[in-house]
Amino acid sequence: MLKNLYTGLGQFSWFLGKELLHQAPQDLTFDFLLPKNRFDLFANYPHLQDTYWLRRHGIDLIRRFLYPSYNLWHITSQHSRYFPFFSKSPVIYTIHDLNFLDEKSPEFARRKLAEIQQRIDQATAITAISQYTAEVVNKNLHLKGKKIEVIYNGVEVREFPQAVRPQYIDNQPFLFSISTLMEKKNFHSLIPFMSQIPDYQLIIAGRKPAEYTQKLENEIGKYGLENRVILAGEVSDEQKYWLYQNCEAFVFPSKLEGFGLPVIEAMRLGKPVFCSDLTSLPEVGGKEAYYWQSFAPEAMKEVFLNGMADFKNTPTKAEALKQYSQNFIWQRAAQQYLELYHKILNFN
């Protein structure tokens, strides 16, 4: 999943891998399977396998020589194409979400569920990144007595004290959001909302697939907000840090999340978070976030203004957000995975 480093799956793979190596017990050696152009993320670590090499040399060779050679496999995403189907090696299977049930056609969902069911049947242990995801898996798949263990993602925000203001931002206070621009992220609901709060600019960062980006641009033009709503595209870690650090608030109206990393990233820097009350977001945001129960512009405005007043009138709120975000750290997540690795290895 590291081919798209700045997605939730990319961040999960990168930071979990780093923390596993940091905590690595003497009795475990890890092999990481990743794209060759991401080897630099684990510089000087000798046990890296290239996904391209595996594809080039054919699945039969992989099944015969590579798959049986491991004491334990951790499949870190339900989307992974690399699974030891013909090996007796125990497998941990991590599921991030089943969002395709809402996003895709019934026929696609049926095929995908069948694929995931096959992998669940062969897995030794199953983990999910939120209780919400675990509940959706339980509802739609047959676990056959296997229990899903919930291990929350960690969140790491890299700090860049010398980061500078991007050129597309003027002196107006601004709101910030970040994710790949997709229909399920519901960014289009923010455009009419912005027409209700003229004192703010909105910066939306993230990869810009053409179709949904065009929809957003049409909405921005419809409301005449070309100077106040900026689609910034993909940003560096340094730019992302500056945007989090200097925004007035973080807004995230997403309708489908297996976890919702940006919510905790914003809290890590003490920023008020406004998000939808759907899927995993209430679980992750807890009592610290402010929630939109309606996407009508006037209703969103009311929640926003009340939330900002509460934030500004509560001197301890920013620190409370930072403290709450410490419930989601990679040190804890990696420790829980290591405990599961040892449990399975000792059992087998």
C-alpha positions, 0 to 999 in steps of 0.5 A: 500500500506504500505506492500511495504514501499519503493515503490512510493505507500508505500512512498505516504501512509506513508508520507501523513498519517504522515502529515495529522496527523500533520495538523489534524484539530479539526473537523476531526478524521482519521481512517487508514487502513493498514497492522498490521506489519506497525502499528509502523509507526503511533505509539500511534495513536489509530485509526488504522484498520488492513487489515488482520482483514477485509479480515478474517471477510468477505466482507459481514460483512465489507459492513454491519457494517464498510463501512456505518460508515464513513463520507468520504472515501479517496481511496489512490490508484487505486490498493486498494481492499477496496472500499465502493461499498454499502455505500452512503459515499462520496469517493475521489479516487486517481489515480497514473498512468495507466501504465498497458496500456503499460505493460500488455496485451490488455485483462488485460488492458480492465478488469482493465479499467472496474474496475477503471471505476466502481470506478470513477462512484461511486467516489465523487471526483477524484485526480491524482498525475500529470497532465500527469496522469490526461490526461491519465485518461481523454483519456481512461476513462469516467469522466461524468462531474467530474473534476480531481484535480491534487495534486502533491506528496510531497517528504521527504528525511530523513537525517542521518548525521552519515551514512557510506559508503556501502562496495560495493562502492570503491573510484571511483566517482559514479552515483546513481539510485533507484527503483524496478528493472522492465522493464519499469524503463529501467535500461538496457539502463544504462549498455551500457551507462556506457561503454561510461564513464569509470571514473564512477561507477553506483549503482542501488538500489531497490527490485530485481525481478528475471527475470529483474535482470537476464537481467541486470546481463547478460548485465553487464557481456556482457560489462564486467562491474561487478566491475563498475555496482552494483545492491545493492538491497533494501537499508535502509533510512540511506543507501539511504541518503548516496548514494544521498548525495555522488553521482555525479549525479542521473540517471533515464531513466524510460519510465513509471512514474505517478510522479517520486519521486526519481527525486525530492529526488535527487534534494532535496540534490542538485544533478544533475538529468538525466532522460528520457523525457517520461510520467510525468518526464518532468512535475516533473523535469521541467527546472532543470533536464537534459533529454535523448531523445534517449537511444543510448549510445553515445547520452546518453553520450553527454547529460550526459557530457554536463549536468555535465559541465553545473552543474559544471560551474553554482555555483548556480545550486545545490541551485536552485535544492534544491529550486525547490524541495520545490515545492513538499512537503508533507505539501502542499499536505496534506493541499490540501487534507484536503481542499478537505475533508472539501469541500466534507464534507461541501457539503454533 
